[in-house]
Amino acid sequence: DDVASGSWKYQRIRGWLPAIAWNNKGWALSGLGKKEEAIQAYNKAISINSKDPSSWNCKGNALADLGKHDEAVKAYGRAIELDPKDAILWNNKGAAFYGLSRYEEALEAFNKAIEIDPQEALIWHFKGETLKALNRTEESDSAFAKAKELGYREEWSHELRPPRTAHLPAIPEARRRGDQEERLVEILEEGIDNVPQSDNSKLVNSIRNERFSSNISYHC
């Protein structure tokens, strides 16, 4: 049976999917190099659900890519408030502090990330870069050695930046996903009952049959 726009099932779907759709549209826009538009999409996701750290983290990544490290610090800070045990969030905040040459604060963030996930080679490498910037050579060499011990390879990173910004989609894929997420937002805002019955696209049928819980998730 179709999901009626007024039913509790539809309202449940409508409640959390738009935020994910806007977040993923931002992710796709980032893949196209449209960082400012991506930030607008992340802001829309946050306006719908301000308590999910994923959109705050994605927004921070886009801001960092634009060199707006001070604003990125704030976005990552909000994400951390919501999920303080995510090592990547602490790492990303450290990278933003590094971009501001606030090396002591960057080191504190990287240490927190390592405390949560001591097996992440890239974070050890970033810690080494930060210690190097602080002229703490012996400690820096030790951190670099630890990173290599955990499998770090030089081709992974030529600059210190949040690692998740490297996992953006290729341009054709970004366009496809961006179009899909935009269509999803339209359907959810207008109501599934307003979509013609003749529309049997995969996206529309997924909403009608409530299959989103297994095939829609955050990207970033």
SESE-516270 format. One record per residue (C-alpha): x, y, z. Coordinates in Angstrom, 1 decimal, m for minus. Example, Ala and Ser with C-alpha at 12.3 -4.5 7.8 and 13.67 -1.06 7.14 Angstrom:
% SESE-516270
(node (12.3, m4.5, 7.8))
(node (13.7, m1.1, 7.1))
% end
This chain:
% SESE-516270
(node (0.0, 0.0, 0.0))
(node (1.1, 3.6, m0.6))
(node (2.2, 5.6, 2.4))
(node (m0.4, 8.3, 3.0))
(node (0.9, 11.8, 3.6))
(node (m0.9, 12.0, 6.9))
(node (0.0, 8.6, 8.3))
(node (2.4, 8.2, 11.2))
(node (4.6, 6.1, 9.0))
(node (4.9, 8.8, 6.4))
(node (5.5, 11.4, 9.1))
(node (8.2, 9.3, 10.6))
(node (10.0, 9.0, 7.2))
(node (9.4, 12.7, 6.5))
(node (10.9, 13.6, 9.9))
(node (14.4, 12.4, 9.4))
(node (15.0, 11.9, 5.7))
(node (15.0, 15.6, 4.6))
(node (18.0, 16.3, 6.9))
(node (19.9, 13.4, 5.4))
(node (18.9, 14.4, 1.9))
(node (20.1, 18.0, 2.4))
(node (23.3, 16.7, 4.0))
(node (24.0, 14.4, 1.1))
(node (23.2, 17.1, m1.5))
(node (25.9, 19.2, 0.3))
(node (28.3, 16.3, 0.0))
(node (27.6, 16.0, m3.8))
(node (28.0, 19.8, m4.2))
(node (31.4, 19.5, m2.5))
(node (32.3, 16.9, m5.0))
(node (31.6, 19.5, m7.7))
(node (33.7, 22.0, m6.0))
(node (30.7, 24.1, m5.0))
(node (31.7, 24.6, m1.4))
(node (29.5, 27.7, m0.7))
(node (26.4, 25.9, m2.0))
(node (27.4, 22.8, m0.1))
(node (27.5, 24.9, 3.1))
(node (24.0, 26.2, 2.4))
(node (22.8, 22.6, 2.0))
(node (24.4, 21.6, 5.3))
(node (22.8, 24.6, 7.0))
(node (19.4, 23.5, 5.7))
(node (20.1, 20.0, 7.1))
(node (21.1, 21.5, 10.5))
(node (17.9, 23.7, 10.5))
(node (15.9, 20.5, 10.3))
(node (17.9, 18.4, 12.7))
(node (20.5, 20.4, 14.7))
(node (21.4, 17.5, 16.9))
(node (23.1, 15.2, 14.4))
(node (26.9, 15.6, 14.4))
(node (27.2, 14.4, 10.8))
(node (25.9, 17.6, 9.2))
(node (28.0, 19.8, 11.5))
(node (31.1, 17.7, 10.6))
(node (30.4, 18.0, 6.9))
(node (29.9, 21.7, 7.2))
(node (33.2, 22.0, 9.0))
(node (34.9, 20.1, 6.2))
(node (33.5, 22.5, 3.5))
(node (34.5, 25.5, 5.6))
(node (38.0, 24.1, 6.0))
(node (38.3, 23.5, 2.3))
(node (37.5, 27.3, 1.8))
(node (40.2, 28.2, 4.3))
(node (37.6, 29.4, 6.8))
(node (39.3, 27.5, 9.7))
(node (37.9, 29.7, 12.5))
(node (34.3, 28.8, 11.4))
(node (35.3, 25.2, 10.9))
(node (36.5, 25.0, 14.5))
(node (33.1, 26.1, 15.7))
(node (31.3, 23.6, 13.4))
(node (33.5, 20.7, 14.6))
(node (33.1, 21.9, 18.2))
(node (29.3, 21.6, 17.9))
(node (29.7, 18.1, 16.4))
(node (31.9, 17.1, 19.3))
(node (29.4, 18.3, 21.8))
(node (26.9, 15.9, 20.2))
(node (29.3, 13.0, 19.8))
(node (32.4, 13.5, 22.0))
(node (33.7, 9.9, 21.4))
(node (34.2, 10.2, 17.7))
(node (38.0, 10.4, 17.0))
(node (37.5, 11.8, 13.5))
(node (35.6, 14.9, 14.9))
(node (38.5, 15.6, 17.2))
(node (41.0, 15.0, 14.4))
(node (39.1, 17.4, 12.1))
(node (39.0, 20.1, 14.9))
(node (42.8, 19.6, 15.3))
(node (43.3, 20.1, 11.6))
(node (41.3, 23.3, 11.7))
(node (43.3, 24.6, 14.6))
(node (46.5, 23.8, 12.7))
(node (45.2, 25.8, 9.8))
(node (44.9, 28.8, 12.2))
(node (48.5, 28.1, 13.4))
(node (47.0, 27.4, 16.9))
(node (49.3, 24.5, 17.3))
(node (48.9, 23.9, 21.0))
(node (45.1, 23.6, 20.6))
(node (45.6, 21.4, 17.6))
(node (47.9, 19.1, 19.6))
(node (45.3, 18.9, 22.3))
(node (42.7, 17.9, 19.8))
(node (44.9, 15.3, 18.1))
(node (45.8, 13.8, 21.5))
(node (42.1, 13.5, 22.3))
(node (41.5, 11.8, 19.0))
(node (44.4, 9.3, 19.7))
(node (43.0, 8.6, 23.1))
(node (39.8, 7.5, 21.5))
(node (41.4, 5.7, 18.5))
(node (45.1, 5.0, 19.1))
(node (45.3, 2.8, 15.9))
(node (44.5, 5.5, 13.4))
(node (47.8, 6.2, 11.5))
(node (46.7, 9.4, 9.9))
(node (46.0, 11.1, 13.3))
(node (49.5, 10.1, 14.5))
(node (50.9, 11.7, 11.4))
(node (49.0, 14.9, 11.9))
(node (50.2, 14.9, 15.5))
(node (53.7, 14.6, 14.2))
(node (53.2, 17.6, 11.9))
(node (51.9, 19.7, 14.8))
(node (54.8, 18.8, 17.0))
(node (57.1, 19.7, 14.2))
(node (55.5, 23.1, 13.9))
(node (56.1, 23.5, 17.6))
(node (59.8, 22.6, 17.2))
(node (59.4, 19.6, 19.4))
(node (61.6, 17.5, 17.1))
(node (62.1, 14.4, 19.2))
(node (58.4, 14.0, 20.0))
(node (57.5, 14.7, 16.3))
(node (59.9, 12.0, 15.1))
(node (58.3, 9.6, 17.6))
(node (54.8, 10.4, 16.3))
(node (55.8, 10.0, 12.7))
(node (57.4, 6.6, 13.5))
(node (54.2, 5.5, 15.2))
(node (52.2, 6.6, 12.1))
(node (54.4, 4.5, 9.9))
(node (54.2, 1.5, 12.3))
(node (50.4, 1.7, 11.9))
(node (50.7, 1.7, 8.1))
(node (50.8, 5.4, 7.2))
(node (52.1, 6.0, 3.6))
(node (53.4, 9.4, 2.4))
(node (51.0, 9.4, m0.6))
(node (48.0, 9.6, 1.8))
(node (48.4, 13.3, 2.5))
(node (50.5, 16.2, 1.3))
(node (48.8, 18.7, 3.6))
(node (47.2, 18.6, 6.9))
(node (43.4, 18.5, 6.4))
(node (40.3, 16.7, 7.7))
(node (40.6, 13.2, 6.1))
(node (36.9, 12.9, 5.2))
(node (37.2, 15.8, 2.7))
(node (39.3, 13.4, 0.5))
(node (36.4, 11.0, 0.1))
(node (34.3, 13.1, m2.2))
(node (32.5, 11.7, m5.2))
(node (33.8, 12.0, m8.8))
(node (32.0, 14.8, m10.7))
(node (29.6, 12.7, m12.7))
(node (28.6, 10.7, m9.6))
(node (28.3, 13.9, m7.6))
(node (25.9, 15.4, m10.2))
(node (23.8, 12.2, m10.2))
(node (23.6, 12.0, m6.4))
(node (22.9, 15.7, m6.1))
(node (20.0, 15.5, m8.4))
(node (18.6, 12.5, m6.5))
(node (18.9, 14.2, m3.1))
(node (17.2, 17.3, m4.5))
(node (14.4, 15.2, m5.9))
(node (14.0, 13.4, m2.5))
(node (13.7, 16.8, m0.7))
(node (11.0, 17.9, m3.1))
(node (9.0, 14.7, m2.7))
(node (9.2, 14.8, 1.1))
(node (8.3, 18.4, 1.3))
(node (5.4, 18.2, m1.1))
(node (4.0, 14.9, 0.1))
(node (4.1, 11.5, m1.6))
(node (0.4, 11.7, m2.4))
(node (1.1, 14.6, m4.7))
(node (3.4, 12.5, m6.9))
(node (1.5, 11.1, m9.9))
(node (0.7, 7.4, m9.6))
(node (2.3, 7.0, m13.0))
(node (5.7, 7.9, m11.5))
(node (7.2, 4.5, m10.8))
(node (10.8, 5.6, m10.4))
(node (13.0, 3.8, m8.0))
(node (13.2, 6.8, m5.7))
(node (9.4, 7.2, m5.5))
(node (8.8, 3.5, m5.0))
(node (11.3, 3.5, m2.2))
(node (9.3, 6.1, m0.4))
(node (6.0, 4.4, m1.0))
(node (7.3, 1.1, 0.2))
(node (9.3, 2.6, 3.2))
(node (12.6, 1.1, 2.2))
(node (14.7, 4.1, 3.1))
(node (15.8, 2.9, 6.5))
(node (18.1, 0.4, 4.8))
(node (19.4, 2.3, 1.8))
(node (19.7, 6.0, 2.8))
(node (22.5, 7.1, 5.0))
(node (24.8, 10.1, 5.6))
(node (27.7, 10.8, 3.3))
(node (30.7, 12.9, 4.3))
% end
